[in-house]
Amino acid sequence: MEITTIAVEKNVKEKIKEFGNKGETFSQIVERLLESANNRILQDLLMDTKNTVPIGVALARAKKRWQK
């Protein structure tokens, strides 16, 4: 695996360090934080209620639209 250096301010480094577990590298911490952020973005997307209707309203509309 290729290693690179990312310059961050000392206060940012300390904040990242606070999220770490004993023996964890900065790379592992950042990777875990990114995974958590991605999961949160996905959760927010899936749980977004904009442009939605309650199930009762949707069922009533469907029954009205597809009457026998």
Backbone as a printed PyTorch tensor [residue, N CA C, xyz], in Angstrom:
tensor([[[  0.8500,  -1.1710,   0.0000],
         [  0.0000,   0.0000,   0.0000],
         [  0.8960,   1.2350,   0.0000]],

        [[  0.5660,   2.1710,  -0.8510],
         [  1.3460,   3.4030,  -0.9350],
         [  0.9440,   4.3460,   0.1940]],

        [[  1.9240,   4.9650,   0.8140],
         [  1.7020,   5.8870,   1.9290],
         [  1.9240,   7.3070,   1.4390]],

        [[  1.1060,   8.2270,   1.9470],
         [  1.2380,   9.6330,   1.6190],
         [  1.1160,  10.4570,   2.8940]],

        [[  1.4860,  11.7050,   2.8030],
         [  1.3930,  12.6020,   3.9440],
         [  0.3460,  13.6600,   3.6500]],

        [[ -0.4980,  13.9210,   4.6310],
         [ -1.5060,  14.9730,   4.5160],
         [ -1.2200,  15.9840,   5.6110]],

        [[ -1.0580,  17.2370,   5.2160],
         [ -0.7830,  18.2860,   6.1940],
         [ -2.0870,  18.7850,   6.8020]],

        [[ -2.1610,  18.7480,   8.1140],
         [ -3.3040,  19.3030,   8.8400],
         [ -2.7600,  20.1360,   9.9970]],

        [[ -3.5700,  21.0760,  10.4280],
         [ -3.1630,  21.8870,  11.5760],
         [ -3.1240,  21.0080,  12.8180]],

        [[ -2.2990,  21.3950,  13.7830],
         [ -2.1330,  20.5890,  14.9940],
         [ -3.4500,  20.3790,  15.7270]],

        [[ -4.2890,  21.4120,  15.7580],
         [ -5.5620,  21.2600,  16.4770],
         [ -6.4670,  20.2390,  15.7690]],

        [[ -6.3810,  20.1710,  14.4420],
         [ -7.1510,  19.1760,  13.6980],
         [ -6.6070,  17.7830,  14.0010]],

        [[ -5.3040,  17.6470,  14.0460],
         [ -4.6850,  16.3650,  14.3710],
         [ -5.1420,  15.8810,  15.7430]],

        [[ -5.2040,  16.7830,  16.7040],
         [ -5.6390,  16.4080,  18.0560],
         [ -7.1020,  15.9870,  18.0630]],

        [[ -7.9230,  16.6740,  17.2690],
         [ -9.3380,  16.3020,  17.1890],
         [ -9.4970,  14.9100,  16.5840]],

        [[ -8.7200,  14.6220,  15.5490],
         [ -8.7680,  13.2880,  14.9390],
         [ -8.3300,  12.2410,  15.9590]],

        [[ -7.2720,  12.5620,  16.6900],
         [ -6.7140,  11.6480,  17.6920],
         [ -7.7630,  11.2790,  18.7510]],

        [[ -8.6440,  12.2330,  19.0870],
         [ -9.6810,  11.9900,  20.0930],
         [-10.6490,  10.8870,  19.6620]],

        [[-10.7920,  10.6750,  18.3650],
         [-11.6860,   9.6440,  17.8540],
         [-11.0280,   8.2760,  17.7970]],

        [[ -9.7390,   8.2310,  18.0340],
         [ -9.0070,   6.9770,  17.9060],
         [ -9.1300,   6.0700,  19.1080]],

        [[ -8.9120,   4.8080,  18.8310],
         [ -8.8380,   3.8020,  19.8830],
         [ -7.3700,   3.4650,  20.1040]],

        [[ -7.0580,   2.8830,  21.2480],
         [ -5.6880,   2.5490,  21.5790],
         [ -5.0670,   1.6680,  20.4840]],

        [[ -3.9050,   2.0670,  20.0110],
         [ -3.1850,   1.3060,  19.0050],
         [ -3.6310,   1.5440,  17.5790]],

        [[ -4.6220,   2.3930,  17.3880],
         [ -5.1470,   2.6590,  16.0600],
         [ -4.3150,   3.7380,  15.3640]],

        [[ -4.0310,   3.5430,  14.0970],
         [ -3.2610,   4.5350,  13.3450],
         [ -4.1930,   5.6560,  12.8880]],

        [[ -3.5790,   6.7860,  12.4900],
         [ -4.3880,   7.8920,  11.9790],
         [ -5.1350,   7.4580,  10.7260]],

        [[ -4.5080,   6.6360,   9.9120],
         [ -5.1530,   6.1450,   8.7010],
         [ -6.4030,   5.3400,   9.0540]],

        [[ -6.3110,   4.4940,  10.0610],
         [ -7.4590,   3.6920,  10.4820],
         [ -8.5690,   4.5720,  11.0540]],

        [[ -8.1700,   5.5880,  11.8170],
         [ -9.1610,   6.5060,  12.3910],
         [ -9.9050,   7.2340,  11.2810]],

        [[ -9.1640,   7.7980,  10.3360],
         [ -9.7780,   8.5600,   9.2480],
         [-10.6620,   7.6480,   8.4070]],

        [[-10.1970,   6.4340,   8.1360],
         [-10.9960,   5.4890,   7.3550],
         [-12.3130,   5.1820,   8.0570]],

        [[-12.2550,   4.9640,   9.3670],
         [-13.4690,   4.6780,  10.1350],
         [-14.4130,   5.8740,  10.1490]],

        [[-13.8550,   7.0900,  10.2910],
         [-14.6800,   8.3040,  10.2760],
         [-15.3520,   8.5030,   8.9190]],

        [[-14.6200,   8.2170,   7.8450],
         [-15.1980,   8.3410,   6.5020],
         [-16.3190,   7.3280,   6.2940]],

        [[-16.1080,   6.1120,   6.7680],
         [-17.1490,   5.0880,   6.6610],
         [-18.3990,   5.5130,   7.4330]],

        [[-18.1920,   6.0570,   8.6210],
         [-19.3070,   6.5290,   9.4250],
         [-20.0400,   7.6710,   8.7230]],

        [[-19.2920,   8.5870,   8.1320],
         [-19.9040,   9.7080,   7.4070],
         [-20.7070,   9.2010,   6.2160]],

        [[-20.1650,   8.2390,   5.4760],
         [-20.8850,   7.6690,   4.3340],
         [-22.1680,   6.9770,   4.7780]],

        [[-22.1020,   6.2580,   5.8840],
         [-23.2970,   5.5940,   6.4140],
         [-24.3510,   6.6130,   6.8130]],

        [[-23.9150,   7.7100,   7.4040],
         [-24.8540,   8.7610,   7.8140],
         [-25.5020,   9.4160,   6.6050]],

        [[-24.7230,   9.6610,   5.5660],
         [-25.2650,  10.2440,   4.3410],
         [-26.3140,   9.3120,   3.7450]],

        [[-26.0080,   8.0120,   3.6950],
         [-26.9470,   7.0360,   3.1650],
         [-28.2100,   6.9870,   4.0190]],

        [[-28.0530,   6.9940,   5.3270],
         [-29.2060,   6.9730,   6.2290],
         [-30.0720,   8.2080,   6.0100]],

        [[-29.4400,   9.3700,   5.9120],
         [-30.1960,  10.6020,   5.6820],
         [-30.9520,  10.5380,   4.3610]],

        [[-30.3330,   9.9920,   3.3410],
         [-30.9780,   9.8630,   2.0410],
         [-32.1760,   8.9170,   2.1160]],

        [[-31.9850,   7.7670,   2.7600],
         [-33.0560,   6.7830,   2.8470],
         [-34.2060,   7.2300,   3.7460]],

        [[-33.8980,   8.0370,   4.7400],
         [-34.9230,   8.4650,   5.6910],
         [-35.5230,   9.8270,   5.3480]],

        [[-35.1300,  10.3950,   4.2240],
         [-35.6320,  11.7070,   3.8090],
         [-37.1350,  11.6070,   3.5430]],

        [[-37.9040,  12.4940,   4.1350],
         [-39.3570,  12.4530,   3.9790],
         [-39.8860,  13.5220,   3.0350]],

        [[-38.9990,  14.2830,   2.3990],
         [-39.4570,  15.2620,   1.4220],
         [-40.1220,  14.5340,   0.2670]],

        [[-41.1690,  15.1220,  -0.2480],
         [-41.8920,  14.5690,  -1.3980],
         [-42.4620,  13.1770,  -1.1250]],

        [[-42.8350,  12.9110,   0.1050],
         [-43.4600,  11.6370,   0.4410],
         [-44.8510,  11.8930,   0.9990]],

        [[-45.6650,  10.8710,   1.0120],
         [-46.9970,  10.9620,   1.6050],
         [-47.1540,   9.8130,   2.5890]],

        [[-47.9720,   9.9970,   3.6030],
         [-48.2120,   8.9100,   4.5490],
         [-48.8260,   7.6990,   3.8280]],

        [[-48.5920,   6.5210,   4.3460],
         [-49.0460,   5.2860,   3.7080],
         [-50.5610,   5.2630,   3.5420]],

        [[-51.2680,   5.7830,   4.5110],
         [-52.7360,   5.8150,   4.4140],
         [-53.2060,   6.6330,   3.2270]],

        [[-52.5870,   7.7710,   3.0170],
         [-52.9220,   8.6330,   1.8830],
         [-52.5730,   7.9260,   0.5760]],

        [[-51.4150,   7.2890,   0.5240],
         [-50.9940,   6.5790,  -0.6910],
         [-51.9660,   5.4520,  -1.0150]],

        [[-52.4020,   4.6910,  -0.0040],
         [-53.3480,   3.5980,  -0.2300],
         [-54.6930,   4.1260,  -0.7200]],

        [[-55.1550,   5.2180,  -0.1280],
         [-56.4270,   5.8090,  -0.5570],
         [-56.3370,   6.2690,  -2.0050]],

        [[-55.2400,   6.8930,  -2.3780],
         [-55.0560,   7.3300,  -3.7650],
         [-55.0330,   6.1370,  -4.7160]],

        [[-54.3410,   5.0700,  -4.3140],
         [-54.2490,   3.8930,  -5.1670],
         [-55.6170,   3.2370,  -5.3530]],

        [[-56.3960,   3.1220,  -4.2680],
         [-57.7280,   2.5180,  -4.3600],
         [-58.6260,   3.3470,  -5.2700]],

        [[-58.5190,   4.6480,  -5.1520],
         [-59.3340,   5.5360,  -5.9790],
         [-58.9150,   5.4340,  -7.4510]],

        [[-57.6480,   5.3530,  -7.6890],
         [-57.1350,   5.3330,  -9.0550],
         [-57.4060,   3.9850,  -9.7400]],

        [[-57.3080,   2.8920,  -9.0040],
         [-57.4690,   1.5650,  -9.6020],
         [-58.7190,   0.8580,  -9.0550]],

        [[-59.8350,   1.5410,  -9.1780],
         [-61.0850,   0.9390,  -8.7300],
         [-61.4520,  -0.2270,  -9.6490]],

        [[-62.0970,  -1.2260,  -9.0640],
         [-62.5370,  -2.3930,  -9.8660],
         [-63.8290,  -2.0910, -10.5340]]])
